[in-house]
Amino acid sequence: MDSGVCNPTRAEVVTALLYKCAVAARRANFGSFRPSSLFQVADMRQRLNPSLSQDASGNIVSGFLVPITNEREMYCPRLVSEMRKEKEKLVDKDNINKNAFISKVIASLEKGKNNESDDYYCSSLNAFPHYETDFG
């Protein structure tokens, strides 16, 4: 199956595989599939206009959701494709409203209001300049 994603990153492939394995492990332990969502955190420094230095400190992040409603959607090429689509949407001009939506989703998840699906959280610090961070 073709995912439509040319040259997926290592982070995308590994995240898709881990998500798939986590959902499979949950199914093996509890005996049935349950809808789920992957919440991926993304560094916004280079996505802002004008972009910020990678050396800037602080939590300049956003995130996106990749929901799965049935087992047929749970294959790595599709997951990578969905992650890529959602990641590309982060640079939309309406990103502030989307971030407000993500904040509401996180707040409701923290309160335990979402009992209909399983939620998985992921971030990648791959290629993050740990040693060059400017704290001043």
N, C-alpha and C positions, 0 to 999 in steps of 0.2 A: 504494500500500500504506500502510496506517495503522500507525504505529509504536506507538501507544498513549501517546505522550509529548506532553502539552500544553505548548506554549511551550518548546521546547528552548532551552538557552542557546547563546550564540555559541561558547563553549568546547566544548560537546558536539558541535555541528555541525562545527566546524572540525577537531576531533580525529577524528571519524568519517571525514571526507573525507580527511584526511592518512593515516590508517590504511589506508583503502581504496586510496588512490593508492600507498602504499608496497608493499602486497601486490601490486597490479597491476604495479608496476615490477619487483618481484622475479620475477613470473611471466613478464613480457616478456623479462627478461634470461636466465632459466634454462629457459624453455619449459614449465614445469608449475606447477600450484598446489601449495602446501605448507601444511599447517595452521600457524596462527600464534596468538599471544596478544599482546594489548595490555595493558601494565601502566601504569595511570594512578595518579599520586600525588595525594593529596587532603589539603588542610589540615583538621586536626581541631579547631582552636580553637573554632569555633562549634558543632561537633557533640558536644562533651563536655558532661556534665551535672555541675556547673554549667559553662557555657561560659566560655572564657577570653577575655581582651581580644584583639582583632585586633592590638593594639600589642605584645603579648608576643613576645619574641624566642625563638629556638630552633627546632629542627626538630620541631614537633608535627604530624607527618604520618602518614598511613597510606596504603594503596593497595588497588587492586582489579584483578582480571584480567578481560579480555573475550576468551575463546578463540573461535577460528573453526576449524572442522574441515573445511568444504567451501566451495566457491565460492558456492553458493546462499545462504549466510549473509552474504555480503559485499555488503550494500547499506546505505546510510546510515541509513534509518529504523530498521532492525533494530539497527545498531550503537549508535545513540543510545539506543534502548530498553534495550539490555543495559547500557550505561554507567550509565544512570539507575537501573536495578534494583540494580546492584552498588554504586553510590554510596549508595543508600538503606540498604543492608545495613550500612554502616559504623557506624551508630548502634546496632546490636544490642548487647544486654548481653554477648554472647559475643565482643565485638570483640577482647579480649585474645588469645583462642585463635586467632582469624582472623589477627591480626597476627603471631602466632608461625608460622602456616602461610605467610604471605607472606614472612616472614624466611627460612624454609626454602627456599621457591621461589627467592628471590633468591640464596641461598647456592649452591644447586645450579646455577643458571644461570651464576653466576660461575665455577664449577669446570668448566663446559662439559659437564655430564652430559646436558643436554637437546639431543639431536641430531635429534629427530623433528619439531621445529617451529621456526619463526622467532619471535623475540621482539622486540617493539617497546616502547619506554618513552616515556612522555609525562608532562608536568606542565603546569599552567597557572598563571601568576602574574597572570592577569587579575583585576582588582579587589583585588589584594593591596596593603595600605597601605604602600608602600615608604618614603614620606617621614615617616610618623608612628611608625616603629618605636621602641620603648622599650628601650634597651640597659641601663638601670639599674634 
